[in-house]
Amino acid sequence: MIDKHTLDMKPNDVGLYDNKYSCTESPSLQGIISETHGFTESGAQGFNTPDYGRRKKRGELIPYTKWTQYRAFGSAQGFYDVTLGQNSCGSNRRHYYSTGDYPFNIDWIRTHVDLEAAVTSRGIDYTPHLTNASANVYAKGWDMLTFLVEVRKVPPMFKALAQRVKKLKKKSFKKDDFFVEPEAQYGWAQLGRDAQDIIDFINGKGALRTEFPSGRSGYTDVWKDDPGPTVEVETHGRTIETHTYTEYTVSARASVVAKFVPSNFHLNPFKTGWEIVPYSFVIDWFVNVGRWIDSLSMLTVAQDWTACVGYEAEARHFSSYATTAWESDTSGTSQSSGNSYVKLTKRTPVGDIPLYPSLDVRLDANNLRMISQLMSKGLRL
C-alpha cells in the first residue's frame, strides 16, 4: 500500500504590534507592514498489485486498483498602513493591528479535501460512460452484417442524388431539398466509413491483434462558484469588502480492459437488428440502446475484464479583502489577496458493467437541427 502526505505552511514574515489607543507608549514597529503567507500540499494513496511482473509475463489481465493523488499550493499577500487622527497626546501616529491573522481576513486556502467535497456535491453519473467504454472495447472493426442488410439502400441514395442534381441544373430546387443533414450523416458518411472498413478488411489493416483491447468514455465539466463580493459596515463605521470564488474543471471517465482478441469484422444479429429499426439513431440520442448492445456483446465474448471509474479535478481559488472606507479619524490602506491551486486524481475499481440501457441524453445543436429537418420532411429520409 502507498500512503504519502506532506503539508508545509509558511509562517507570517512579520509579526504585528498593537498599540491602539495608548499615548504613554510608542509603537515598537513603525512603517508599512507587508506580509506573505504560503502553503504546499501533496500526497498519494493506493494499492500495489501483488506479483505484478510475473502475472503480466504469464499474460494475465491485471485488474485496476484504487488510487488517489493530489497536490496543492497557494500564497497570500497583505498590506497594512493606517494613520489615526490626533489622540489624547495631541499627535498623529501610525497604527498597527496584531489581533488574529489581520490583515489576512480572507478564506484563501483550499486543499484536496475541499476539492473532493466540491466534486462529490456536484455529482458524477458514471453509468452511461461504463456502458460506452465497454461498447468501445467491442465496436472495433467492420460491422459486416449491418452493411449487407443496409446496402440495398445505396442505389436509392444515388437515384435521389441524381434527381437533386437535375433540379440544380434547372434551378428549380430549394436549399433544404438538396442537403438533408440526417441523410448526409447517417447515409453518405456511413457509406464512406463502410468503404474504408472494407478496404482495411481486404488489406488486413482492420485486424486487431491485441489480447487486451481497451475502451474509455467520459466528459469534462467546468463551472464557477462565485457568490459575488460582500460588503460589511462595522459598528464604528469602517467598510470592508471581500470577494471569494472558485473555478472548477473536472474530467470524469470510465475505463474498461478485456481479455480477448477482437475480430476485424462483426456478424452480430442483435446489433444489426437495432440498426435497421427506423430512426433508431434518434432513440440513441436519449437512451444508449445501440451502445448497450455493443457492451453486452463485449461481456459475452470476453474471457475476463476489469473496469474503473475516476476523475481528474482542478480548482483555482481566489480571495480578496479590502477596507474601502474608514471611521472619521482614520485613513490608510488595508488589503489582502490570496489564491490556491488544487489538483486531485482519483481512480476506483468497479465490479459491474450496466446490464440495462440507461438515460444518456446527447442533444447538441447538430442533433436538434436534424430533428427539425426530420420533422419538416415528415420523418422521411
Helices and strands as residue ranges (DSSP letters): E 2-10, E 33-46, H 52-57, E 67-84, E 94-95, H 112-122, H 127-138, E 142-143, H 144-150, G 151-153, H 154-170, H 175-178, H 181-183, I 184-188, H 189-203, E 214-225, E 230-233, E 239-259, E 265-266, H 269-275, H 280-283, H 289-301, E 304-325, E 330-350, H 365-376
